[in-house]
Amino acid sequence: MTRAPMAMSRYPRHRPRLRGFSLIELMIAVAVTLFVVLAVTTLFTNSSAARKEIENAGQQIENGRYAIGLIREDVRLAGYYGELTTSYSSATWALPSNPCDPTLANLGFNASTSTMPVAVSGFEGHDTAIGALSPQCITNRVANSDVLVVRRASTTLTSPAPTSGSKPYLQASLQTALCPSPEAAFVFDIPRSPTSYTLHKGDCATVTPVRQYHVHVYYVSACDDCASNDGIPTLKRVELSGNAMTTTSLAQGIADLRIDYGLDTNNDGAPDVFKKCGADSAYSGPCSAADWANVMMVKVYLLTRNVESSPGYLDDKTYDMGLVGTLPAFTGDARNYKRHVYSTPIRLVNVSDRREMP
């Protein structure tokens, strides 16, 4: 028996009612999202700040080591006058009064009197004599910071000898008593045509090489790009360049420079006493040419500073800068910079070794 199909119901099947988030649920979701975003943002900000501090610290270390390395290399070569063998006892030592003066006659060499310039000299930061140099080549100097002057010949030969130009060169005679015509101990001159560099070696025929003469003046400037007044303390070097002095920035973040000088008082080539050389009697008074000629070692103190400030950091430390004493704690906005002192003793090899010559 076939069952008849069931009749279609007149009523539709029950369907579940669709609905969205309630206002409370939506507010909870937004709050959770904001909390996550805040946490991620905080983590990113802290990581960026930490990375920036690491970069600043790395830059400070690099600049400090680079700066003191440059000074160390230059001071070790101070007093290097190539083949010139004039002994300490037979030489007359001159102290050029103005290291900013590029005039040939004022650089300290005089062959007729066997006079040579002292290897190093300097100006104590409080010395009023620095004021006379400021308009000439030392500009925007950090107050009370020292000035160091290094004099030497180039370690690279100039061959053939130039016949024109304004840069001074040094040539030494290596002739012996067997040569028929005596020569001066050295020639210090600018290139001329015909050449003025005519001294010979021991064979009496071969011309000795010439070397360019260098004067380097180190000081700390309160700015790197002073035209824009960037406020970044920078170690700078003023160099003798022909008939002019040129200034080069060496390392940013160098905030102070202090120098102590080790003098030999018994002619054995070793420092016996350390002193400051300045007009202020508190630092033992000024040094004469003879004093500077007795300098066998310098102690360099460099105070480095981060180029950028560190928010929330307060520098309340003091810094030992040698015989000048301890720098007082910084105040105001200057406290927001991290600092470090680099110091090293540097022996003047060429000067101390010359004491061993008869």
C-alpha positions as CSV (number, residue, x, y, z in Angstrom):
1,M,0.0,0.0,0.0
2,T,1.5,3.2,-1.1
3,R,1.6,6.0,1.5
4,A,0.5,9.4,0.4
5,P,3.2,12.2,0.6
6,M,3.0,14.4,3.6
7,A,1.5,17.7,3.0
8,M,3.9,20.7,3.1
9,S,3.7,22.6,6.4
10,R,2.4,26.1,6.1
11,Y,4.9,27.3,8.7
12,P,8.7,27.7,7.8
13,R,11.4,25.9,9.7
14,H,13.0,27.8,12.7
15,R,16.2,29.7,11.7
16,P,18.7,31.1,14.3
17,R,18.6,34.9,14.6
18,L,21.9,36.6,13.4
19,R,23.3,39.4,15.5
20,G,26.7,41.4,15.8
21,F,29.0,42.4,18.7
22,S,27.5,44.2,21.5
23,L,28.8,47.6,22.5
24,I,30.5,46.2,25.6
25,E,32.2,43.5,23.5
26,L,33.4,46.1,21.0
27,M,34.8,48.3,23.7
28,I,36.7,45.4,25.2
29,A,38.2,44.4,21.8
30,V,39.3,48.0,21.2
31,A,40.8,48.2,24.7
32,V,42.8,45.0,24.2
33,T,44.0,46.2,20.8
34,L,45.1,49.5,22.2
35,F,47.0,47.7,25.0
36,V,48.8,45.5,22.5
37,V,49.7,48.5,20.3
38,L,50.9,50.4,23.3
39,A,53.1,47.5,24.5
40,V,54.6,47.1,21.0
41,T,55.2,50.9,20.7
42,T,56.8,51.0,24.1
43,L,59.0,48.1,23.2
44,F,60.0,49.7,19.9
45,T,60.7,53.1,21.6
46,N,62.8,51.6,24.3
47,S,64.7,49.4,21.8
48,S,65.4,52.5,19.6
49,A,66.6,54.5,22.6
50,A,68.9,51.7,23.8
51,R,70.3,51.3,20.3
52,K,70.8,55.1,20.0
53,E,72.7,55.1,23.3
54,I,74.9,52.2,22.2
55,E,75.6,54.1,19.0
56,N,76.5,57.3,20.9
57,A,78.8,55.4,23.3
58,G,80.5,53.6,20.4
59,Q,81.0,56.9,18.6
60,Q,82.4,58.5,21.7
61,I,84.9,55.6,22.2
62,E,85.9,55.7,18.5
63,N,86.4,59.4,18.5
64,G,88.4,59.4,21.7
65,R,90.7,56.7,20.7
66,Y,91.1,58.1,17.2
67,A,91.9,61.6,18.6
68,I,94.5,60.4,21.1
69,G,96.0,58.1,18.5
70,L,96.6,61.0,16.1
71,I,98.2,63.1,18.8
72,R,100.3,60.1,20.0
73,E,101.7,59.4,16.5
74,D,102.5,63.1,15.9
75,V,104.1,63.7,19.2
76,R,106.3,60.6,18.9
77,L,107.6,62.0,15.6
78,A,108.1,65.5,17.1
79,G,111.6,66.8,16.6
80,Y,112.2,64.5,13.6
81,Y,114.3,66.5,11.2
82,G,115.3,63.8,8.8
83,E,119.0,63.2,8.2
84,L,119.9,66.2,10.3
85,T,122.4,64.9,12.9
86,T,123.1,68.0,14.9
87,S,123.6,66.9,18.5
88,Y,121.6,68.3,21.4
89,S,124.7,69.9,23.0
90,S,125.8,71.7,19.8
91,A,122.4,72.9,18.7
92,T,120.7,76.2,19.6
93,W,117.0,75.8,20.3
94,A,114.5,78.4,19.1
95,L,111.0,79.0,20.4
96,P,108.9,80.5,17.7
97,S,106.7,83.0,19.5
98,N,103.7,82.7,17.2
99,P,102.8,79.2,15.9
100,C,100.2,80.8,13.6
101,D,102.9,82.7,11.7
102,P,103.9,80.9,8.5
103,T,106.7,83.3,7.6
104,L,109.8,81.3,6.7
105,A,112.2,83.4,8.7
106,N,110.0,83.0,11.9
107,L,109.8,79.1,11.9
108,G,112.9,78.7,14.0
109,F,115.6,77.4,11.6
110,N,119.0,79.2,11.1
111,A,121.8,77.2,9.5
112,S,124.5,79.8,10.2
113,T,124.0,79.4,14.0
114,S,122.9,75.7,14.0
115,T,119.5,76.8,15.3
116,M,116.5,74.5,15.2
117,P,113.0,75.0,16.6
118,V,111.9,73.1,19.7
119,A,110.0,69.9,19.0
120,V,107.0,70.8,21.0
121,S,105.6,73.8,22.8
122,G,102.2,74.8,24.0
123,F,99.9,77.3,25.8
124,E,98.2,76.6,29.1
125,G,94.5,77.1,28.9
126,H,94.4,80.1,31.2
127,D,97.4,81.8,29.5
128,T,96.5,85.2,28.1
129,A,99.0,84.7,25.3
130,I,96.4,82.5,23.6
131,G,94.4,85.6,23.0
132,A,96.9,86.9,20.6
133,L,96.6,83.7,18.5
134,S,92.8,83.6,18.4
135,P,92.3,86.1,15.6
136,Q,95.0,84.4,13.5
137,C,94.5,80.6,13.6
138,I,92.9,79.4,16.9
139,T,89.2,80.3,16.7
140,N,86.3,79.3,18.9
141,R,88.6,77.6,21.4
142,V,86.9,75.9,24.4
143,A,87.6,78.1,27.4
144,N,90.6,77.0,29.5
145,S,91.6,74.2,27.2
146,D,95.3,73.9,26.3
147,V,97.0,74.3,22.9
148,L,99.7,71.9,21.8
149,V,102.2,72.7,19.0
150,V,104.2,69.9,17.3
151,R,107.1,70.5,14.8
152,R,108.7,68.0,12.6
153,A,109.8,67.0,9.1
154,S,107.9,64.6,7.0
155,T,108.8,60.9,7.2
156,T,108.3,60.8,3.4
157,L,111.0,61.9,1.1
158,T,110.3,64.5,-1.6
159,S,112.1,63.4,-4.8
160,P,113.1,65.1,-6.9
161,A,113.5,68.3,-5.0
162,P,110.8,70.8,-6.0
163,T,111.8,74.0,-7.8
164,S,108.7,76.0,-7.1
165,G,106.0,76.4,-4.4
166,S,105.5,78.0,-1.0
167,K,105.9,75.0,1.3
168,P,109.2,74.9,3.2
169,Y,111.5,71.9,3.0
170,L,114.5,70.7,5.1
171,Q,117.7,69.3,3.6
172,A,120.6,68.0,5.7
173,S,124.2,67.7,4.7
174,L,125.8,64.3,5.3
175,Q,129.3,65.3,4.0
176,T,132.4,64.1,5.8
177,A,135.7,65.9,6.4
178,L,137.0,64.1,3.4
179,C,134.9,66.2,1.0
180,P,136.7,69.0,-0.7
181,S,134.4,71.9,0.1
182,P,132.5,72.3,3.4
183,E,128.8,72.7,3.5
184,A,126.3,74.1,5.9
185,A,124.7,71.6,8.3
186,F,121.3,72.1,6.6
187,V,119.2,74.1,4.3
188,F,115.7,75.3,5.3
189,D,114.0,77.1,2.5
190,I,111.1,77.1,0.1
191,P,111.7,75.7,-3.4
192,R,113.5,78.0,-5.7
193,S,114.7,77.8,-9.3
194,P,117.5,77.1,-9.7
195,T,117.2,74.8,-6.8
196,S,118.4,75.8,-3.3
197,Y,118.7,72.2,-2.2
198,T,122.3,71.4,-3.1
199,L,123.7,69.6,-0.1
200,H,125.4,66.2,-0.5
201,K,125.8,62.8,1.1
202,G,129.0,61.3,2.4
203,D,130.2,60.5,-1.1
204,C,130.5,64.2,-1.7
205,A,128.5,63.9,-5.0
206,T,125.0,62.5,-4.3
207,V,122.4,65.1,-3.4
208,T,120.6,64.4,-0.1
209,P,116.8,64.1,-0.1
210,V,114.5,66.9,1.1
211,R,111.6,66.6,3.5
212,Q,108.6,68.9,3.9
213,Y,108.4,70.7,7.2
214,H,105.3,70.5,9.3
215,V,103.9,72.6,12.1
216,H,100.7,71.2,13.7
217,V,98.7,73.1,16.3
218,Y,96.1,71.1,18.2
219,Y,93.3,72.7,20.1
220,V,89.6,72.0,21.0
221,S,87.0,74.1,19.2
222,A,83.5,74.7,20.6
223,C,82.0,73.8,17.2
224,D,82.8,71.6,14.2
225,D,80.9,73.7,11.6
226,C,81.3,77.0,13.3
227,A,79.5,78.8,10.4
228,S,76.3,77.1,11.4
229,N,77.2,77.1,15.1
230,D,76.5,73.4,15.5
231,G,77.7,73.4,19.1
232,I,79.7,70.1,18.6
233,P,83.0,70.4,20.5
234,T,85.7,69.2,18.1
235,L,89.5,68.5,18.1
236,K,91.0,70.6,15.4
237,R,94.5,70.9,13.9
238,V,96.0,74.0,12.3
239,E,98.6,73.0,9.8
240,L,101.4,75.0,8.1
241,S,100.5,75.0,4.4
242,G,103.0,77.1,2.5
243,N,102.5,80.7,3.3
244,A,99.2,80.1,5.1
245,M,97.8,78.1,8.0
246,T,94.8,75.8,7.3
247,T,92.5,74.3,9.9
248,T,91.1,70.7,9.8
249,S,88.5,69.1,12.0
250,L,89.9,65.8,13.4
251,A,87.3,64.3,15.8
252,Q,83.9,65.4,17.0
253,G,82.9,65.1,20.7
254,I,86.3,66.2,22.1
255,A,85.3,68.6,24.9
256,D,88.6,69.4,26.5
257,L,92.4,69.0,26.1
258,R,95.0,69.3,28.8
259,I,98.8,68.7,28.5
260,D,101.4,68.0,31.2
261,Y,105.1,68.3,30.1
262,G,107.9,66.0,31.4
263,L,111.2,67.9,31.5
264,D,114.7,66.3,31.7
265,T,116.8,68.1,34.3
266,N,119.9,66.0,34.2
267,N,120.5,65.4,30.4
268,D,119.8,61.6,30.5
269,G,116.9,61.8,28.1
270,A,114.2,60.8,30.6
271,P,111.6,63.1,32.2
272,D,112.5,64.1,35.8
273,V,109.7,66.6,36.6
274,F,106.2,67.3,35.1
275,K,104.8,70.8,34.9
276,K,102.4,73.1,33.2
277,C,103.8,75.9,31.1
278,G,101.8,79.0,31.4
279,A,102.0,82.7,32.4
280,D,99.9,81.9,35.4
281,S,102.2,81.4,38.4
282,A,99.9,78.7,39.7
283,Y,101.2,76.5,37.0
284,S,104.9,77.1,37.6
285,G,105.1,80.0,35.3
286,P,106.0,80.2,31.6
287,C,108.6,77.9,29.9
288,S,111.6,79.3,28.2
289,A,113.1,77.9,24.9
290,A,115.5,75.9,27.1
291,D,112.6,74.4,29.0
292,W,110.8,73.4,25.9
293,A,114.0,71.8,24.5
294,N,114.1,69.7,27.7
295,V,110.6,68.2,27.2
296,M,111.1,64.5,26.8
297,M,107.4,63.4,27.4
298,V,103.9,64.8,27.3
299,K,100.9,63.5,29.1
300,V,97.7,64.1,27.1
301,Y,94.3,64.3,28.8
302,L,91.3,64.3,26.5
303,L,87.7,64.7,27.8
304,T,85.3,63.2,25.3
305,R,81.5,63.8,25.2
306,N,78.6,62.2,23.3
307,V,77.7,64.3,20.3
308,E,74.0,64.0,21.3
309,S,72.5,64.4,24.8
310,S,70.9,61.5,26.7
311,P,67.4,62.3,27.9
312,G,67.0,61.6,31.6
313,Y,70.8,61.2,32.2
314,L,72.5,63.6,34.6
315,D,76.3,63.7,34.7
316,D,77.3,64.5,38.3
317,K,80.9,63.2,38.0
318,T,84.2,65.1,38.2
319,Y,87.1,64.4,35.8
320,D,90.8,64.3,36.6
321,M,92.8,66.2,33.9
322,G,96.3,66.0,35.3
323,L,98.2,68.8,37.0
324,V,95.5,71.3,36.2
325,G,93.4,69.3,38.7
326,T,89.8,68.0,38.6
327,L,87.1,69.6,36.5
328,P,84.1,70.4,38.6
329,A,80.7,68.7,37.9
330,F,78.8,70.1,35.0
331,T,75.6,72.1,35.5
332,G,72.4,72.9,33.5
333,D,71.9,71.3,30.1
334,A,75.5,70.2,30.0
335,R,74.7,67.5,32.6
336,N,72.7,65.5,29.9
337,Y,75.8,64.4,28.1
338,K,77.8,61.3,28.9
339,R,81.6,61.8,29.1
340,H,84.9,59.9,29.5
341,V,88.5,60.9,30.0
342,Y,91.3,59.4,27.8
343,S,94.9,59.9,29.0
344,T,98.3,58.7,27.8
345,P,102.0,59.5,28.3
346,I,103.9,60.0,25.0
347,R,107.6,59.9,24.8
348,L,109.4,62.3,22.3
349,V,111.6,59.6,20.8
350,N,113.6,61.9,18.5
351,V,114.3,64.4,21.2
352,S,115.3,62.0,23.9
353,D,117.4,59.9,21.6
354,R,119.3,63.0,20.5
355,R,120.5,63.4,24.1
356,E,122.6,60.2,23.5
357,M,124.5,61.8,20.6
358,P,127.9,63.2,21.5
